[in-house]
Amino acid sequence: MKTIGVIFGVLLLSVTLSACGKSSNAVKPYRIGVLRINDNIPLYVGEAEDFFKKEGVPIEIVEFNSTVDQQNAMEAGELDGVTTDLIVGALFKKGNCDVRAVATCLGATQEEGRFLVVSSPKSNLVDPKDLPHKPLAIAENTMMEYLVDQYSKELGMDPKDLQKVQFPKLLLRLESVLAGKDIQAAILPDPLAEIAVKNGAHVLIDDTKLKENYSQSVLLLSEKRIKEDKEGVHKFLTAYQKAEKALNENPDKYKDLAIEKANIPSQLANDYKVPHFTPQALPSEKDVERIMNWMLEKKLLDKPYSYEEMVYNGF
């Protein structure tokens, strides 16, 4: 009986150790927090085509209905990364949520990720130089405000002369500029910008036609995940790059997926074009420096962050 007991015990121990070994070697999924917008389409393509799984880096896409909820989850340590912009990234760092940009989502080229400044169909604003001292809807201390400030500088206007009105909710901003009562102009990203134009709004500024490229969205990963798993980050970015290339090579194949995941309104679905994504793209040093300077001017930061503190090249 003792011999049987010893054998059983050894077998049990072997099974237990084997199970523990499997558990410790299991790859922790990359939990990425997203909003349902164009910028995140490569993540969904990578998931659908198993690009991440084939690289040995499973992904879990966590959808949020608001940037506030997305950012709160990141700060609480519930996510490994988010898609957002460098302004949010710098504010994360200031709040002791250490992150770095590992890829540009949209905006590596000027044609990617279009923003428009539009005026109400009922307004006589038809030239960007008419903007000063007219109610312009933005979201304060965000990429939206940064963009209108950069646009105005390039076009020879003083940002201090802009009468900025706080409208953080994009749908409300769209409805209000079309109504033309509380505001006369607004900055909007596609596809909402396209809806505004289709409903008669005047295009004052199209950022794809400016001299400089100002708007980029980025994929941020936590510094903790980067330090603990540099090889995994490289594999993650390899899969992400494969998804971007697949999208660019056959956008029609992924059009239905993009319309669903980017929450494209039905009125735009027929004419919708899947955006182009530039593989292996990162923000430039000029991009980072310009954003740091603006945040210092706005007193959003006490000190600037260096390029190396903001960006990680894991390709």
Secondary structure, 3 states (H helix, E strand, C coil): CHHHHHHHHHHHHHHHHHHHHHHHHCCCCEEEEECCCHHHHHHHHHHHCCHHHHCCCCEEEEECCCHHHHHHHHHCCCCCEEEECHHHHHHHHHCCCCEEEEEECCCCCCCCCCEEEEECCCCCCCCHHHCCCCEEEECCCCHHHHHHHHHHHHCCCCHHHCEEEECCCHHHHHHHHHHCCCCCEEEEECCHHHHHHHCCCEEEEEHHHCCCCCCCCEEEEEHHHHHHCHHHHHHHHHHHHHHHHHHHHCHHHHHHHHHHHCCCCHHHHCCCCCCCCCCCCCCCHHHHHHHHHHHHHCCCCCCCCCHHHHECCCC
